[in-house]
């Protein structure tokens, strides 16, 4: 099947490369410049409409809800009909709006956000959380599995995949902020940070920050998770907006969100693992 991939950024380009390597006829488009971002084996398009021409399915990987809604409007205006899988993180409310917009034009929409960072995108080991029409999910499963080793059907309602992604990213943020704080607490008492992490990883405090981020990206000074504080701060803000809308408890989320927002103001574009060095700098101030 000819597949359109719209949005070839840090994640999109790597996910598109997995499809091209698997033999899918890929045509890509990115408003920021397609030729330099297009993976080997793909064909470059000059517009959303050109990317869609002849494609049976379109995949989106865009930075936020406004970008997705803008592209959805272009899809409608093109007159194309088919199925859209949206791998962006935009929140459940935006997903419902995009679903409604596309449905009016006879286009099927499934929100399918991913987790696993750029390393997971390169290796095809992402977790993907899909919601929407189950028949379309089943039909696209072989293609989706080229990108996501861990593929989940969350439910039939638009936005359920987004809900799953937001709660996952909140927990990831909580783990990163909390672990950074406790490591700094230990260091202030003369503890070796590597020893702290080693103990936590065989104790009840183990989490994704202790098992991955600290040993492989922070203690060695690499800070290369491939996910910026800009994006994590955006995702936590989406979580908070949805929590407020439904009246859910969000005290922990709000504190983490405030920390990430302040870090974003101080270090825009920084890898989110640098929250450790950001908090360390605050402590020394």
Secondary structure as the mmCIF struct_conf table of DSSP 4:
data_model
#
loop_
_struct_conf.conf_type_id
_struct_conf.id
_struct_conf.beg_label_comp_id
_struct_conf.beg_label_asym_id
_struct_conf.beg_label_seq_id
_struct_conf.end_label_comp_id
_struct_conf.end_label_asym_id
_struct_conf.end_label_seq_id
STRN STRN1 UNK A 2 UNK A 6
BEND BEND1 UNK A 9 UNK A 9
TURN_TY1_P TURN_TY1_P1 UNK A 10 UNK A 11
HELX_RH_AL_P HELX_RH_AL_P1 UNK A 12 UNK A 21
TURN_TY1_P TURN_TY1_P2 UNK A 22 UNK A 23
STRN STRN2 UNK A 25 UNK A 29
TURN_TY1_P TURN_TY1_P3 UNK A 31 UNK A 32
BEND BEND2 UNK A 34 UNK A 34
TURN_TY1_P TURN_TY1_P4 UNK A 35 UNK A 37
HELX_LH_PP_P HELX_LH_PP_P1 UNK A 38 UNK A 39
TURN_TY1_P TURN_TY1_P5 UNK A 40 UNK A 41
STRN STRN3 UNK A 43 UNK A 44
BEND BEND3 UNK A 46 UNK A 47
HELX_RH_AL_P HELX_RH_AL_P2 UNK A 48 UNK A 52
TURN_TY1_P TURN_TY1_P6 UNK A 53 UNK A 54
BEND BEND4 UNK A 56 UNK A 56
STRN STRN4 UNK A 57 UNK A 60
BEND BEND5 UNK A 63 UNK A 64
HELX_RH_AL_P HELX_RH_AL_P3 UNK A 65 UNK A 78
TURN_TY1_P TURN_TY1_P7 UNK A 79 UNK A 79
BEND BEND6 UNK A 82 UNK A 82
STRN STRN5 UNK A 83 UNK A 86
BEND BEND7 UNK A 88 UNK A 88
HELX_RH_AL_P HELX_RH_AL_P4 UNK A 92 UNK A 104
TURN_TY1_P TURN_TY1_P8 UNK A 105 UNK A 106
STRN STRN6 UNK A 108 UNK A 115
BEND BEND8 UNK A 116 UNK A 116
HELX_RH_AL_P HELX_RH_AL_P5 UNK A 117 UNK A 123
TURN_TY1_P TURN_TY1_P9 UNK A 124 UNK A 124
STRN STRN7 UNK A 127 UNK A 131
BEND BEND9 UNK A 132 UNK A 132
HELX_RH_AL_P HELX_RH_AL_P6 UNK A 134 UNK A 147
BEND BEND10 UNK A 149 UNK A 149
STRN STRN8 UNK A 150 UNK A 155
BEND BEND11 UNK A 156 UNK A 157
TURN_TY1_P TURN_TY1_P10 UNK A 158 UNK A 159
HELX_RH_AL_P HELX_RH_AL_P7 UNK A 160 UNK A 188
TURN_TY1_P TURN_TY1_P11 UNK A 189 UNK A 190
HELX_RH_AL_P HELX_RH_AL_P8 UNK A 193 UNK A 200
TURN_TY1_P TURN_TY1_P12 UNK A 201 UNK A 202
BEND BEND12 UNK A 203 UNK A 203
TURN_TY1_P TURN_TY1_P13 UNK A 204 UNK A 205
HELX_RH_AL_P HELX_RH_AL_P9 UNK A 208 UNK A 208
HELX_RH_PI_P HELX_RH_PI_P1 UNK A 209 UNK A 218
TURN_TY1_P TURN_TY1_P14 UNK A 219 UNK A 220
BEND BEND13 UNK A 221 UNK A 221
BEND BEND14 UNK A 226 UNK A 226
STRN STRN9 UNK A 228 UNK A 228
HELX_RH_AL_P HELX_RH_AL_P10 UNK A 229 UNK A 246
TURN_TY1_P TURN_TY1_P15 UNK A 247 UNK A 247
HELX_RH_AL_P HELX_RH_AL_P11 UNK A 251 UNK A 266
BEND BEND15 UNK A 267 UNK A 267
TURN_TY1_P TURN_TY1_P16 UNK A 268 UNK A 269
STRN STRN10 UNK A 271 UNK A 271
HELX_RH_3T_P HELX_RH_3T_P1 UNK A 272 UNK A 274
HELX_RH_AL_P HELX_RH_AL_P12 UNK A 275 UNK A 284
#
